[in-house]
Amino acid sequence: MRPEALNPLFVEIDALDGVGPKLRKPHEKLGLTRVRDLIYHLPERFVSRRAVETLDDAAEGEQIVISLTPVEHRSPRSGRGPYRVLAQDRAGNICALTYFGRASFSARKQLPVGEKRWVAGKLDRFGDMLQIVHPDHVESESEATLGRLNEPVYGLSEGLTQPRVAGLAQQALARLPDLPEWIEPVQFDRAGWPAWRDALLLAHKGENPSARDRLAYDELLANSFALMLVRADNRRRKGQPLKGDEHLRGKLQLPFPLTGAQKRSIAEIEGDLVQDAPMLRLLQGDVGAGKTVVALYSMLIANEAGKQAALLAPTEILARQHYETIRSMAAPTGVEVVLLTGRDKGRARESILMGLLDGSIDIVIGTHAIFQDTVNYKDLGLVVIDEQHRFGVAQRLQLASKGKSTPHTLAMTATPIPRTLTLAHYGEMDASRLDEMPPGRKPIITRVMSMDRMEEIVDGIARHFETGQQAFWVCPMVHESEVADLAAAEARYAALRERFGDAVVLVHGQQKPEVKDAAMEQFVSGEAKLMVATTVIEVGVDVPNATLVVVEQAEHFGLAQLHQLRGRVGRGSEQAVCLLLRGSTLSETAKRRLALMRETQDGFRIAEEDLELRGGGELLGTRQSGDTPFRIADLEQITRLLPAAHADARLLIERDGGLASERGQAARLLLYLFERDWGVQLLRGG
């Protein structure tokens, strides 16, 4: 149950003055539904202004606050021209306050001739006249404007304005309770951070740079502490020791030898499975490094021990691919492998449910459908979760309830993650790495070409089709954009369809599932030769006959994303090629990214370089797709602050008695504040 002290922060924003049904929607788009969300909706930047006596004291391009008196209103000569209000300072210098469009209506009311106003905005010049275009603020009293010399700029959605969000943030901040300190005292003193309440007030004012660090540290500490509580709880749980005798694994007839990394990972998993405590292990594997084989070996160990195994995939397409691959590889062993998705209905579904309940099914592969309330197992011993980042810790804890005792868990990700971020995302897990490629796998040829050579590239695709092979064409966006000159998948699909007809299919995330699945099926079956797509294909499309991938405007993708897209090809015996098409102007960072893509195919090196290239000013790429657990901490802060937060969380558990201690009770507030309360729920009476 949430601590009472936090209740004022978890009320809906409707409780604030000025928020009705109409304003609630645009706030929901930003994830601002409660007071707590508003206090952590920190300004993206600040506008610093200087108060000046006269226009002579200001420089062009400077943000200023000045007292001006309107002397004349000038309407545009044509309907499209600007509306100007000529105003003078106390020295008689003239400045035009310029408005476009409907904003001119407010100018008429705000700036009556002869009445002094305090104006805030950026001073520019148009011809011979100084001007301020669309002043940020026009006030009759000096205090209101002079109080905005350092003004926060918040992220907005359509229907919201800066004054509206700033006003609501101030209302939310007024509800802040005083909370006890949860940071370890030595760490707190060493960092010189303000207290939690002061840090929030300062962060919204931009008056103390360390305030944001303190709030980011809080978030990292909450995450680390919650993951450690999961780990500690897991060690206390009674699991099922699973010891295999190799009678199933010995029957496998793989067409390739295991790599050293695969053997090492299987041995680590086998060592975990024989323990009383349930396994919690993360398997990181680069594109094509052979995670599925490791998963199969792990599931067969469970089967050898008389238990069932389940593999959970985030999408039906990926589940079907795993099913076909694993069923084929496992055929010599005689184990019963089935696929269960939300599509299965009627007798077919009933038959699968009965097989899971009576134990005649050894391995089930599917989407979240395999853990619905109506699905029960005779004796589930191992859960394999593919693309772990698509599932939260809380979801995974729910899956554990399906076994007689807590099943072992193997989580897999195809995205190589820098070590720092592995700790942030998966701090409760042991980690295994597949950092070797299977023997005989040909390196993918990577070339960077100019968009100007489009006609030549399309001709090359035509020749590629003549060999009987397929190709991907990836675009940054779905639709044409007015604000960004980026390639749109729909437009490129239309153009390529004119050339290649029905051989081209389109796949993007905004399509209905059945439309997307049909296009995928056409491509997987070979009926379609070219798939035009967005990054929806980044993970989980395995077509060995696809040996060419074209990434349009590659400079707009991150390194890790480019590496994943390149990994869609090179899965068969034929030589694969990746063409990275670039625009005419490239930043230095973009040049380094594209050069590195030509230089290496080591996903772990690419992940580390990607972390370095993004730097502190750019948000985590995963945050844009909702995969990162962090709202406040940016990439630079995670890299810099996480080791200390992780060590602090360890002290909290190992030295300070966990949640039972005085500091632990304060940390309990922190877990609820950052909605890591699943860490609390694990403990009796939490």
Secondary structure, DSSP 8 states (H G I E B T S, - for coil): ---GGGGGGSSBGGGSTT--HHHHHHHHHTT--BHHHHHT---SEEEE-EE-SSGGGS-TT-EEEEEEEEEEEE--SSTTS-EEEEEE-TT--EEEEEE-TTHHHHHHHH--TT--EEEEEEEEEETTEEEEES-SEEESSHHHHHTTSEEEE----TT--HHHHHHHHHHHHTT-------S-HHHHHHHT---HHHHHHHHHHT--HHHHHHHHHHHHHHHHHHHHHHHHHHHHS--------STTGGG---SS---HHHHHHHHHHHHHHTSSS--EEEEEE-TTS-HHHHHHHHHHHHHHTT-EEEEE-SSHHHHHHHHHHHHHHHGGGT--EEEE-TT--HHHHHHHHHHHHHT---EEEESGGGGSTT---S-EEEEEEESGGGS-HHHHHHHGGGSSS--EEEEEESS---HHHHHHHHTTSEEEEE-S--TT----EEEEEEGGGHHHHHHHHHHHHHTT-EEEEE-SBSS--SSS---BHHHHHHHHHHHHGGGEEEE-TTS-HHHHHHHHHHHHHTS-SEEEE-GGGSSS---TTEEEEEETTGGGS-HHHHHHHHTTS--SSS--EEEEEE-S---HHHHHHHHHHHH---HHHHHHHHHHHHTTTS--GGGGGT--S-SS--HHHHHHHHHHHHHHHHHHHHTS-GGGSHHHHHHHHHHHHTT-THHHHTSTT-
